[in-house]
Amino acid sequence: MEKLKKQRLERAGWTAGSARDFLELSDEETARVEVELELVDVAGRRAAARDPSLRSG
């Protein structure tokens, strides 16, 4: 997040943090989410390699 935007939000009473903090995830849960996100990324890259119409940008 941009520094100025973060400061503006904090002055308005908002807090900035991680998804882990917001969801109160344990170390194990955080690790699982990270693994799952990596698997989704790998699967997407493999699919895009097979089918060029799936490529982003």
Secondary structure, DSSP 8 states (H G I E B T S, - for coil): --HHHHHHHHHTT-----HHHHHT--HHHHHHHHHHHHHHHHHHHHHHHH-GGG---
